[in-house]
């Protein structure tokens, strides 16, 4: 049975950038629903004894319910970990070097990543991934992600931004770019760097 992960910080911890009510609904209701629905969807199927990573890697062979809810569970589980209180700023070390080498500067990277999130039509995610030991910015619709075998651009996510309206509408209404701008204040670059190191070793 899949379970919703506990947060390492309080719902209020990301304020004023992400408000406590949004966090409470997003984690406690939306993510919980993905977990509940995923557990129901895998019963009696080939996915019943698979790990989440195995499910994502063979998603083309599984049902839409498993795709939507499995993706939702993975995406949100990552999302909570790459944010935190007293975060933001800029990455350091190998991750910073890779960002500057790939995108020209940290500012240019932020602009490209923000564009991926702002221009994703409807609901979806913006991603910074590692593909062949290189950084790539991409986006996916709905609850898809770059680990899925159906993804247009495949790789290992190290930073993800939820641009579904439920992630920001209570506080930012239809101002998705404002939400994306605020996101940089809560990015836990220490965690993103750890994920980068794991993906490139």
C-alpha positions in Angstrom: 0.0 0.0 0.0 1.3 3.4 -0.9 1.3 6.1 1.8 1.4 9.8 1.8 4.7 11.1 3.1 4.8 13.3 6.2 6.1 16.8 5.7 9.4 17.8 7.4 7.9 21.2 8.1 4.6 22.8 9.2 1.9 23.9 6.8 2.7 27.5 7.9 6.5 27.2 7.2 6.5 28.4 3.6 4.5 31.5 4.2 4.1 34.2 2.9 5.2 32.6 -0.4 2.9 29.5 -0.2 0.1 30.0 2.3 -0.8 27.5 5.0 -4.3 26.9 3.8 -3.0 25.9 0.3 -0.5 23.6 1.8 -3.1 22.0 4.1 -5.5 21.3 1.2 -2.7 20.4 -1.3 -0.9 17.9 0.9 -3.8 16.7 3.1 -6.5 16.4 0.5 -5.1 16.5 -3.1 -2.0 14.3 -2.4 -4.0 12.0 -0.1 -6.5 11.5 -2.9 -3.8 10.5 -5.3 -2.5 7.9 -2.8 -6.0 6.5 -2.0 -6.9 6.3 -5.7 -3.6 4.7 -6.6 -4.0 2.0 -4.0 -7.5 1.3 -5.4 -6.4 1.4 -9.0 -3.5 -1.1 -8.7 -5.6 -3.8 -6.9 -5.9 -6.9 -9.1 -3.6 -5.5 -11.8 0.0 -6.2 -12.9 1.0 -3.1 -10.9 -0.2 -4.5 -7.6 3.3 -5.7 -6.5 5.3 -3.1 -8.4 7.3 -0.2 -6.8 6.3 3.3 -7.7 9.4 3.6 -9.9 8.5 0.4 -11.7 5.0 1.6 -12.3 6.2 4.9 -13.8 8.7 3.0 -16.0 5.9 0.9 -17.5 3.1 3.3 -17.4 2.2 2.9 -21.1 1.0 -0.7 -20.2 -1.1 0.4 -17.3 -4.5 2.1 -16.8 -5.2 5.8 -17.0 -6.1 5.7 -13.3 -2.7 4.3 -12.4 -1.0 6.8 -14.7 -2.8 9.8 -13.2 -2.6 8.8 -9.6 0.8 7.2 -9.7 2.2 10.3 -11.3 0.4 12.5 -8.8 1.9 10.5 -5.9 5.5 10.6 -7.2 5.3 14.3 -8.3 4.0 15.6 -5.0 6.3 13.4 -2.9 9.2 15.0 -4.7 7.7 18.5 -4.6 7.4 18.6 -0.8 11.1 17.7 -0.3 12.5 20.3 -2.7 10.8 23.1 -0.7 11.5 24.3 2.8 11.5 27.1 5.3 14.4 29.6 5.3 15.3 28.4 1.8 15.7 30.1 -1.6 18.8 31.8 -2.6 21.1 30.1 -5.1 22.6 26.6 -5.4 26.3 26.1 -4.8 29.0 23.6 -5.8 28.5 21.1 -8.6 24.9 22.0 -9.2 25.6 25.6 -9.6 28.5 24.9 -11.9 26.3 22.7 -14.1 23.5 25.3 -14.2 25.9 28.0 -15.3 27.6 25.7 -17.8 24.2 24.6 -19.3 22.1 27.8 -19.2 24.7 30.6 -19.1 23.8 31.9 -15.6 21.5 31.2 -12.7 19.3 34.1 -13.8 19.0 32.6 -17.3 18.1 29.2 -15.8 15.4 30.8 -13.7 13.9 32.5 -16.7 13.8 29.3 -18.8 12.4 27.3 -15.9 9.7 29.9 -15.2 8.8 30.0 -18.9 8.3 26.2 -18.9 5.9 26.6 -16.0 4.1 29.7 -17.2 3.6 28.4 -20.7 2.4 24.9 -19.8 -1.2 24.9 -21.1 -3.7 23.9 -18.5 -2.5 21.8 -15.6 1.0 20.2 -15.3 4.5 20.5 -14.1 7.8 22.2 -14.9 10.9 20.1 -14.4 14.7 20.4 -14.1 16.0 16.9 -14.9 19.2 15.1 -15.5 19.4 13.3 -18.9 22.7 11.7 -19.9 24.4 13.5 -17.1 23.2 16.9 -18.5 20.7 19.3 -17.1 17.5 19.8 -19.1 14.4 21.9 -18.5 11.1 20.4 -19.6 7.4 20.3 -18.7 4.7 17.7 -18.7 0.9 17.8 -18.8 -1.4 16.7 -15.9 0.4 14.4 -13.5 2.9 13.0 -16.0 6.6 13.2 -15.3 9.9 12.5 -17.1 10.3 9.1 -15.5 7.3 7.7 -17.4 8.0 5.7 -20.5 5.5 7.9 -22.4 7.3 11.1 -21.6 8.5 13.2 -24.6 11.7 14.2 -22.7 12.9 11.5 -20.3 15.3 11.9 -17.3 15.6 12.0 -13.6 13.7 14.9 -11.9 15.7 17.0 -9.4 13.4 20.0 -9.3 9.7 20.1 -10.0 7.1 22.9 -9.9 3.4 22.1 -9.6 1.5 24.5 -11.9 -1.9 23.0 -11.3 -4.3 25.7 -10.1 -4.9 23.9 -6.8 -1.2 24.6 -6.0 -1.6 28.4 -6.1 -5.2 29.6 -6.8 -6.2 30.4 -3.2 -3.4 33.0 -2.8 -2.5 34.0 -6.4 -5.8 33.4 -8.3 -4.9 33.4 -12.0 -1.5 35.0 -11.5 0.6 31.9 -12.2 3.8 33.9 -13.0 3.6 35.5 -9.5 3.4 32.1 -7.9 6.3 30.9 -10.0 8.3 34.0 -8.9 7.5 33.3 -5.2 8.6 29.6 -5.6 12.2 30.6 -5.8 12.0 31.8 -2.2 11.2 28.3 -0.9 13.5 26.1 -3.1 15.6 23.8 -0.9 18.8 23.9 -3.0 20.6 21.5 -0.6 18.0 18.8 -1.4 18.1 19.6 -5.1 21.9 19.3 -5.0 21.7 15.9 -3.3 19.3 14.7 -6.0 21.7 16.1 -8.7 24.6 14.2 -7.1 22.6 11.0 -7.1 21.5 11.4 -10.7 25.0 12.1 -12.0 27.1 9.6 -10.0 
